[in-house]
Amino acid sequence: MKIIAGLGNPDEKYRKTYHNLGFIAAEDAAIELNLAFRHKKCRALVAEGYVKGEKVVVAKPQTYMNLSGESVKELLAYYKASPQDLIVLYDDYDLPKGSLRIRREGSAGTHNGMRNIVAEIGTEKFARIRIGFKGEENIPLIDYVLSGIPKEEYPVFAETVHMAGLAAAEFARGEDFDVIMRKYNKR
């Protein structure tokens, strides 16, 4: 059992914002795994199927970012999965634009969605893929994360998000996690 959870906000107005990079990466992972988002379960849009004989779920929680943990907790319970079966994809302002950081576990840092997941499932011991988007903007962080990604930055983020989706798909296929980190961690 593997669960890939991409974090974001469900409204269309947030679709092309920095805060939805996790949703976009989850969509890329689903495409790579030949899965389609067809169901709503546990307050998430869900794509599910079998990969190499193992159940795989790709989820986009619909609870809004700051309550992502509620949906993730429900997904773990519904599918009888452990935190070690989970990988979370999300935007991270603390990393440079276009960078990718993959880790087995770690703190939630400054990300409210991750803080909520840690609080809800009671552990930091789950894998994560952080997609960096730090800018030189002198605007409040909440306004920046919800602002639209400028068209000139699309190529940088398209490549990084695609790599995040590929890394999550390899996690779902049971690839060695150390190999995934070496292959995809990018500055």
C-alpha positions, 0 to 999 in steps of 0.5 A: 500500500502506498499513498501519495498526497499532493497538497493544495487548495481546491478552488479553481482560482488557486489552480496556478498558484505556488501553493498548489504545486503539490496538487500539480505534482500529484497529477503528474504522479497519477499520469505516470502511474496510469491512474485517473482522479475519478473518486472522492474519498476521505475528503480528497479527490482520489486516483487509485489502482494497482502498481506491481500488484500493490494498491496505490492511491494518489490523493488531493485533499479538498480540505484546503491547505491548513487542514490537509492533515484531516484528510490524510489521517482519514486516508491512512485509516480508510486504506489501513496504511501506516505513515511509512506508506505515505509520501506528501508533495508540497510547496516550500517557500524555504527552498530556492525556486525550482529546487526539489528536496526529498526526505524520509522524514523531518519537521513540518518547518513553516508549512501549515499544511504539513504542520496539520498533517504532523498534528493529525497523524502524530508523527513526522516519520513519513516521506516528503517531497518539497518543491521550492519557490522562494522568491525575491518578493517583498509582499506578505507570505500569505499573499505570495503563496496564493499569487499566480505563478508568472508565465515566464516561470512556468518552464522552471516549475513545470520541470521541477513539478514533473520531477516531483511526480516522477519521484513519487511514482517511483516511491509508489513502485517500491524503488529504493528510497536512497536511490530516489533521493540521489536521483531527484534531489535538485538545487 
